């Protein structure tokens, strides 16, 4: 029987769930607190420059394909994709960088030149990662995290050891060169935890990187959001901006709607794609599943200090995706996870989409997006932002051998306080709850409330975890659970 469903937030998971639920015949209303749709995947435009404000890596294209195929559509119906070559560059020092190209064969040659014998080891490592990818992405991540038995399959039983070793151990067992080790450990940072805390099974991220490759949607990652919004509208979903949910209405331990801008809006089901912790604060305390001490005990993915910078010239010796690993990788990780503080010598990431896509900046100019991973919940001030901008600009100039500071037209920053204010993000985290062994699958916060009937959750704090592809999957999982329980 068709239901009226209220969805909080308009990020990837919310939009995915909205489309699946509308397809199932429900009346779906999506409420976004900000003035534009997309959640963390909004865009910032200024003076002819366009910046993706959040996600900027397009990995696992098969997950996007599978999402649109569920509606008899193709990604190409909504946006154009380009495979990047090189996928990215990693700087380790002055005149010292490694290009990761667009095929495993090319990457093997790069590895072999740096560490003789490593090409064969890389092939074996990626073969194993591909096997994990097949099990994870084609099967396990599409399970709703209701029961531990979901993880017990013939395929997982064969791979039980991969849940108790770590990415860090496996990489170090096969490779000795510290640069190659850091390149192989880098992809799991998308899962929000240290490589030493991430189960080996998650090496499927390495297959996503080396085995499938890195893509760019023309006009940026927000083009995916625009495609999903178009699909949702075609399915009859109602979308609203500037609509912050102030309270979830309950009656007899049942969700019956929401309050927005003082108005009570009734519905049969409430689904939140907003921050899970924040959503529960919209309920009476007795109806919250998870205590403050529960959330405080969890390992959260990092927050970030982000800069959106317009340059008045094209930059040299950088690529669309450029990583700056010229400082101590492990020390920075300790300063995020173990002893939270502002990093003394931060690693950082830079994205120059206008190298690939002319629509992202005026002719002859460059759009630069910079990201420093930070511990969630730390102090955030304009003085600290300015200090760290100076640090990374100095390193950018030194490592790439060019002047850039005098070519800055403007810069905007986004940090811990903004994640809290604009996304209601717990401690200002950027990516959600880390995928450690004890925070995987059924051990993550549940898709369905245990205390409030007709209240559901989706997104990066629940199943299957952080990242854009998992967010799409999370939307499908919760829609399936709602339809099943209907």
C-alpha positions as CSV (number, residue, x, y, z in Angstrom):
1,X,0.0,0.0,0.0
2,X,1.5,3.4,-1.0
3,X,2.8,5.5,1.9
4,X,3.7,9.1,2.4
5,X,7.4,9.2,3.1
6,X,9.4,12.2,4.5
7,X,13.2,12.1,3.8
8,X,15.7,14.4,5.6
9,X,18.6,15.6,3.5
10,X,19.4,15.4,-0.2
11,X,22.8,13.8,-0.4
12,X,23.5,10.7,-2.5
13,X,21.9,8.2,-0.1
14,X,18.7,10.3,0.4
15,X,18.3,10.8,-3.4
16,X,18.9,7.1,-4.1
17,X,16.4,6.0,-1.5
18,X,13.9,8.6,-2.7
19,X,14.0,7.2,-6.3
20,X,13.7,3.6,-5.2
21,X,10.8,4.4,-2.9
22,X,9.0,6.4,-5.6
23,X,9.6,3.6,-8.0
24,X,7.8,1.3,-5.5
25,X,4.8,3.6,-5.6
26,X,5.2,5.7,-2.5
27,X,4.7,9.5,-2.2
28,X,8.1,10.8,-1.4
29,X,9.1,14.3,-0.1
30,X,12.8,15.2,0.4
31,X,13.7,18.2,2.7
32,X,17.1,19.8,2.4
33,X,18.2,22.3,5.1
34,X,20.6,24.2,2.8
35,X,19.7,26.3,-0.3
36,X,20.9,23.8,-2.8
37,X,20.5,20.0,-3.2
38,X,23.2,17.5,-2.9
39,X,24.3,17.5,0.8
40,X,28.1,17.4,0.9
41,X,28.2,17.1,-2.9
42,X,27.1,20.7,-3.5
43,X,29.0,23.1,-5.7
44,X,30.5,26.5,-5.1
45,X,30.6,28.9,-8.0
46,X,32.4,32.2,-8.2
47,X,33.7,34.5,-10.9
48,X,33.4,31.8,-13.6
49,X,35.0,29.1,-11.4
50,X,33.2,25.9,-10.3
51,X,34.2,23.7,-7.3
52,X,32.8,20.5,-6.0
53,X,32.6,21.3,-2.3
54,X,32.9,17.7,-1.1
55,X,33.4,14.4,-3.1
56,X,35.8,14.8,-5.9
57,X,36.9,11.2,-6.8
58,X,34.7,9.1,-9.1
59,X,35.6,5.4,-8.3
60,X,33.6,2.2,-8.8
61,X,31.7,3.3,-11.9
62,X,29.9,-0.1,-11.9
63,X,28.0,0.9,-8.7
64,X,26.8,4.1,-10.4
65,X,25.9,2.0,-13.5
66,X,24.0,-0.5,-11.3
67,X,22.0,2.3,-9.6
68,X,20.8,3.9,-12.9
69,X,20.2,0.5,-14.5
70,X,17.7,-0.2,-11.7
71,X,15.6,2.5,-13.4
72,X,16.3,1.3,-16.9
73,X,18.7,4.2,-17.4
74,X,22.4,4.7,-18.1
75,X,24.9,7.1,-16.5
76,X,25.3,8.5,-20.0
77,X,21.7,9.6,-20.0
78,X,22.6,12.1,-17.3
79,X,26.4,12.9,-17.6
80,X,29.5,12.2,-19.6
81,X,32.5,10.4,-18.0
82,X,36.1,10.6,-18.8
83,X,38.7,8.2,-17.6
84,X,41.7,10.1,-16.2
85,X,45.2,9.4,-17.4
86,X,47.2,9.7,-15.3
87,X,44.7,8.9,-12.6
88,X,46.8,10.9,-10.1
89,X,50.3,12.1,-9.2
90,X,51.9,11.6,-5.8
91,X,54.6,14.0,-4.6
92,X,57.2,12.7,-2.1
93,X,59.6,15.6,-2.4
94,X,61.2,18.1,-4.8
95,X,61.6,16.6,-8.2
96,X,60.3,13.4,-6.7
97,X,56.8,12.2,-7.8
98,X,55.1,9.1,-9.1
99,X,52.4,9.1,-11.7
100,X,49.7,6.4,-11.4
101,X,48.5,5.8,-14.9
102,X,45.3,4.4,-16.3
103,X,46.0,0.7,-16.5
104,X,47.4,-2.0,-14.2
105,X,50.1,-2.9,-16.8
106,X,51.4,0.7,-16.8
107,X,51.3,0.8,-13.0
108,X,53.2,-2.5,-12.8
109,X,56.0,-1.0,-14.9
110,X,56.2,2.0,-12.6
111,X,56.4,-0.2,-9.6
112,X,59.0,-2.5,-11.2
113,X,61.2,0.5,-12.0
114,X,61.1,1.6,-8.3
115,X,61.4,-1.9,-6.7
116,X,62.6,-4.8,-8.8
117,X,60.3,-7.8,-8.4
118,X,57.3,-5.7,-7.3
119,X,55.4,-6.0,-10.6
120,X,54.6,-9.6,-10.0
121,X,53.8,-9.0,-6.3
122,X,51.5,-6.1,-7.4
123,X,49.7,-8.4,-9.9
124,X,49.1,-11.0,-7.1
125,X,47.9,-8.3,-4.6
126,X,45.5,-6.8,-7.2
127,X,44.2,-10.3,-8.2
128,X,43.4,-10.8,-4.5
129,X,41.8,-7.4,-4.3
130,X,39.7,-8.1,-7.4
131,X,38.5,-11.3,-5.7
132,X,37.5,-9.2,-2.6
133,X,35.8,-6.6,-4.9
134,X,33.7,-9.3,-6.5
135,X,32.5,-10.6,-3.2
136,X,32.1,-7.2,-1.5
137,X,30.6,-4.9,-4.2
138,X,28.6,-7.6,-6.0
139,X,27.2,-9.1,-2.8
140,X,28.1,-8.2,0.8
141,X,27.6,-4.4,0.7
142,X,24.1,-4.9,-0.7
143,X,23.1,-6.6,2.6
144,X,21.2,-4.4,5.2
145,X,23.3,-5.1,8.3
146,X,20.4,-6.7,10.2
147,X,22.2,-9.9,11.3
148,X,25.7,-11.2,11.6
149,X,24.6,-14.2,9.5
150,X,24.6,-11.9,6.5
151,X,28.4,-12.1,6.5
152,X,28.4,-15.9,6.6
153,X,28.5,-17.1,3.0
154,X,30.7,-19.7,1.2
155,X,32.7,-16.8,-0.3
156,X,33.4,-15.1,3.1
157,X,34.2,-18.3,4.9
158,X,37.0,-18.8,2.4
159,X,38.2,-15.3,3.2
160,X,37.8,-15.3,6.9
161,X,41.5,-14.5,7.4
162,X,41.2,-11.3,5.5
163,X,38.9,-9.9,8.2
164,X,41.6,-10.4,10.9
165,X,44.7,-9.2,9.1
166,X,45.1,-5.6,8.0
167,X,45.8,-3.7,4.8
168,X,49.0,-2.4,6.4
169,X,50.3,-5.8,7.2
170,X,49.6,-7.2,3.8
171,X,51.1,-4.3,1.9
172,X,54.3,-4.4,4.1
173,X,54.6,-8.1,3.6
174,X,54.8,-7.8,-0.1
175,X,56.5,-4.4,-0.7
176,X,59.5,-2.8,0.9
177,X,59.7,0.6,-0.8
178,X,58.1,3.2,1.5
179,X,56.7,5.2,-1.5
180,X,54.9,2.1,-2.9
181,X,53.6,1.2,0.5
182,X,52.1,4.7,0.9
183,X,50.5,4.5,-2.5
184,X,48.9,1.2,-1.8
185,X,47.7,2.3,1.7
186,X,46.2,5.5,0.4
187,X,42.9,4.2,-1.0
188,X,41.6,2.9,2.3
189,X,41.8,6.4,3.7
190,X,38.5,6.8,1.8
191,X,37.1,4.3,4.3
192,X,37.9,6.7,7.1
193,X,40.5,4.7,9.2
194,X,44.2,4.0,9.4
195,X,45.5,1.2,7.1
196,X,46.7,-0.5,10.3
197,X,43.1,-0.6,11.6
198,X,41.5,-1.6,8.3
199,X,40.8,-5.3,7.6
200,X,42.6,-6.8,4.6
201,X,39.2,-7.5,3.0
202,X,39.0,-3.8,2.2
203,X,41.8,-4.1,-0.3
204,X,39.0,-4.1,-2.8
205,X,39.6,-0.3,-2.8
206,X,43.0,-1.0,-4.4
207,X,41.2,-2.9,-7.2
208,X,38.9,0.1,-7.6
209,X,42.0,2.3,-7.9
210,X,44.4,0.2,-10.0
211,X,42.0,-2.4,-11.6
212,X,39.2,-0.1,-12.7
213,X,40.6,3.4,-12.6
214,X,39.6,7.0,-11.8
215,X,37.0,8.9,-13.8
216,X,35.8,12.5,-14.0
217,X,32.1,13.4,-14.7
218,X,32.0,16.4,-17.0
219,X,31.0,19.5,-15.0
220,X,32.1,17.8,-11.8
221,X,30.8,15.4,-9.2
222,X,27.7,17.5,-8.8
223,X,26.7,16.4,-12.3
224,X,25.9,13.0,-10.7
225,X,23.6,14.8,-8.1
226,X,21.9,16.7,-11.0
227,X,21.3,13.4,-12.8
228,X,19.9,11.8,-9.6
229,X,17.7,14.9,-9.0
230,X,16.4,14.6,-12.6
231,X,15.7,10.9,-12.2
232,X,13.9,11.6,-8.8
233,X,11.7,14.3,-10.4
234,X,10.8,12.0,-13.3
235,X,9.7,9.4,-10.7
236,X,7.5,12.0,-9.0
237,X,9.7,12.8,-5.9
238,X,9.0,16.2,-4.3
239,X,12.2,18.1,-3.4
240,X,12.4,21.1,-1.1
241,X,15.4,23.4,-0.1
242,X,15.8,25.8,2.8
243,X,13.8,23.3,4.9
244,X,15.6,22.4,8.1
245,X,13.9,19.7,10.1
246,X,13.5,21.0,13.7
247,X,11.8,18.0,15.3
248,X,10.7,14.4,14.4
249,X,7.1,14.1,15.5
250,X,6.2,10.9,17.4
251,X,3.1,9.4,18.9
252,X,3.1,6.1,20.8
253,X,6.7,5.5,19.9
254,X,5.9,5.8,16.2
255,X,7.3,8.5,13.8
256,X,4.3,10.4,12.4
257,X,6.1,13.3,10.6
258,X,8.4,16.3,11.0
259,X,8.4,19.9,12.0
260,X,10.0,22.3,9.5
261,X,10.1,26.1,10.0
262,X,7.5,25.7,12.7
263,X,5.1,23.8,10.5
264,X,4.1,20.2,11.4
265,X,4.2,17.9,8.3
266,X,2.6,14.5,8.8
267,X,3.7,11.3,7.0
268,X,3.6,7.6,7.4
269,X,7.3,7.0,7.4
270,X,10.3,9.2,8.3
271,X,13.7,8.4,6.7
272,X,16.8,10.4,7.6
273,X,19.8,10.7,5.3
274,X,21.1,13.5,7.6
275,X,23.7,12.9,10.2
276,X,22.6,9.9,12.3
277,X,23.6,11.4,15.7
278,X,21.9,14.7,14.8
279,X,18.8,13.0,13.7
280,X,18.4,11.3,17.1
281,X,18.7,14.6,18.8
282,X,15.4,15.5,17.0
283,X,13.7,12.9,19.1
284,X,12.8,12.8,22.8
285,X,15.8,11.4,24.7
286,X,14.0,8.3,25.7
287,X,13.5,7.4,22.1
288,X,17.1,7.6,21.1
289,X,18.9,4.3,20.4
290,X,22.4,5.5,20.9
291,X,23.8,7.5,23.8
292,X,26.3,10.3,23.7
293,X,28.9,7.9,25.2
294,X,28.2,5.4,22.4
295,X,29.0,8.0,19.7
296,X,32.0,9.3,21.6
297,X,33.4,5.8,21.8
298,X,33.3,5.3,18.0
299,X,36.1,5.8,15.5
300,X,35.1,8.5,13.1
301,X,36.5,9.3,9.8
302,X,38.5,12.5,9.6
303,X,37.2,16.0,9.3
304,X,38.9,18.2,6.7
305,X,40.2,21.7,6.1
306,X,39.2,22.6,2.6
307,X,40.1,25.5,0.4
308,X,38.5,26.5,-2.9
309,X,41.0,28.7,-4.8
310,X,40.9,30.5,-8.1
311,X,44.2,31.0,-9.8
312,X,44.8,33.6,-12.6
313,X,47.0,31.2,-14.6
314,X,47.3,27.5,-15.5
315,X,49.5,25.6,-13.1
316,X,52.4,23.4,-14.0
317,X,53.6,20.0,-12.9
318,X,50.3,19.1,-11.2
319,X,47.5,16.8,-12.4
320,X,43.8,16.6,-12.0
321,X,44.3,14.7,-8.7
322,X,47.6,15.4,-6.9
323,X,48.6,14.0,-3.5
324,X,51.4,15.6,-1.4
325,X,53.0,12.8,0.7
326,X,56.2,14.6,1.3
327,X,55.8,14.4,5.1
328,X,55.3,11.5,7.6
329,X,52.2,9.6,6.6
330,X,52.0,7.7,9.9
331,X,52.6,10.7,12.1
332,X,49.8,12.6,10.5
333,X,47.5,9.5,11.0
334,X,48.4,9.5,14.7
335,X,47.5,13.2,14.9
336,X,44.0,12.3,13.4
337,X,43.1,9.1,15.2
338,X,45.3,8.5,18.3
339,X,46.3,11.9,19.7
340,X,43.9,14.4,18.0
341,X,45.6,17.7,17.2
342,X,46.3,20.0,14.3
343,X,49.1,18.2,12.3
344,X,52.6,19.5,12.6
345,X,53.4,18.6,8.9
346,X,50.1,17.7,7.2
347,X,49.8,15.5,4.1
348,X,47.3,17.2,1.7
349,X,45.4,16.5,-1.5
350,X,44.8,18.9,-4.4
351,X,42.3,18.7,-7.1
352,X,42.6,20.8,-10.3
353,X,39.5,19.8,-12.3
354,X,40.0,22.5,-14.9
355,X,43.0,20.6,-16.2
356,X,40.5,18.0,-17.5
357,X,37.3,20.0,-17.8
358,X,37.3,23.5,-19.3
359,X,33.9,24.2,-17.8
360,X,35.4,24.4,-14.3
361,X,37.4,27.6,-14.7
362,X,37.6,30.6,-17.1
363,X,40.0,30.2,-20.0
364,X,43.7,30.4,-19.0
365,X,42.9,30.0,-15.3
366,X,42.8,27.1,-12.8
367,X,40.4,26.0,-10.2
368,X,42.1,24.4,-7.2
369,X,40.5,22.4,-4.4
370,X,42.8,21.6,-1.4
371,X,42.1,19.2,1.4
372,X,44.0,18.5,4.7
373,X,42.6,15.6,6.7
374,X,42.0,16.6,10.4
375,X,40.8,15.0,13.6
376,X,37.1,15.6,14.1
377,X,36.1,17.8,17.0
378,X,39.3,19.9,17.2
379,X,39.5,23.7,17.5
380,X,38.7,25.6,14.3
381,X,39.5,29.3,13.8
382,X,40.2,31.7,11.0
383,X,43.8,32.1,12.3
384,X,44.4,28.3,12.1
385,X,42.9,28.1,8.6
386,X,45.2,31.0,7.4
387,X,48.2,29.4,9.0
388,X,47.6,26.1,7.2
389,X,46.8,27.7,3.9
390,X,50.2,29.3,4.0
391,X,51.9,26.0,4.9
392,X,50.4,24.1,1.9
393,X,50.8,26.9,-0.6
394,X,54.5,27.1,0.3
395,X,54.9,23.4,-0.1
396,X,52.9,23.5,-3.4
397,X,55.4,26.1,-4.7
398,X,58.4,24.3,-3.5
399,X,57.5,20.8,-4.7
400,X,56.2,21.8,-8.1
401,X,58.8,24.5,-8.8
402,X,56.5,27.4,-9.5
403,X,55.1,30.5,-7.9
404,X,51.3,30.4,-7.2
405,X,50.6,32.6,-4.2
406,X,50.8,35.8,-6.2
407,X,48.4,34.3,-8.8
408,X,45.5,33.7,-6.3
409,X,42.4,35.6,-7.3
410,X,40.4,34.4,-4.3
411,X,40.1,31.6,-1.7
412,X,37.3,30.3,0.4
413,X,37.7,27.8,3.3
414,X,35.5,25.1,4.9
415,X,36.4,23.3,8.1
416,X,35.2,21.6,11.2
417,X,32.7,24.4,12.2
418,X,31.2,24.5,8.8
419,X,30.7,20.7,8.7
420,X,28.8,21.1,12.0
421,X,26.8,24.2,11.0
422,X,25.9,23.2,7.4
423,X,25.6,19.4,7.7
424,X,24.9,18.9,11.4
425,X,27.9,16.6,11.3
426,X,29.0,14.9,14.5
427,X,32.2,16.6,15.7
428,X,32.5,18.0,12.2
429,X,33.5,14.7,10.6
430,X,33.7,14.8,6.8
431,X,33.2,11.1,5.8
432,X,31.2,9.4,8.5
433,X,31.9,6.4,10.7
434,X,35.2,4.6,9.9
435,X,35.1,1.1,8.5
436,X,37.2,-0.7,11.2
437,X,36.6,-4.4,12.0
438,X,34.3,-3.5,14.9
439,X,32.4,-1.0,12.8
440,X,31.6,-3.2,9.8
441,X,28.2,-4.4,8.5
442,X,25.8,-5.4,11.4
443,X,28.1,-3.6,13.9
444,X,27.2,-0.2,12.5
445,X,24.2,1.9,13.6
446,X,21.1,0.3,12.2
447,X,19.0,1.3,9.2
448,X,15.8,0.9,11.2
449,X,15.2,2.5,14.6
450,X,14.9,-0.1,17.4
451,X,12.9,2.4,19.5
452,X,10.7,4.3,17.0
453,X,8.4,2.5,14.6
454,X,8.5,3.9,11.0
455,X,11.8,5.7,11.5
456,X,14.7,4.7,9.3
457,X,18.2,5.9,8.5
458,X,20.6,6.0,5.6
459,X,24.0,7.4,4.7
460,X,27.6,7.3,5.8
461,X,27.0,6.6,9.6
462,X,25.1,3.4,8.9
463,X,25.4,0.5,6.4
464,X,27.5,0.0,4.4
465,X,29.8,2.9,5.2
466,X,31.6,6.1,4.0
467,X,32.1,7.1,0.4
468,X,29.9,7.9,-2.5
469,X,29.3,4.4,-3.9
470,X,28.4,3.1,-0.4
471,X,26.0,6.0,-0.1
472,X,24.1,5.0,-3.2
473,X,24.0,1.4,-1.9
474,X,22.8,2.6,1.5
475,X,19.8,4.3,-0.2
476,X,18.9,1.1,-2.0
477,X,19.2,-1.0,1.2
478,X,17.0,1.2,3.3
479,X,14.4,1.5,0.5
480,X,14.3,-2.3,0.3
481,X,13.9,-2.6,4.1
482,X,11.0,-0.1,4.1
483,X,9.3,-1.9,1.2
484,X,9.8,-5.2,2.9
485,X,8.3,-4.0,6.1
486,X,5.4,-2.2,4.4
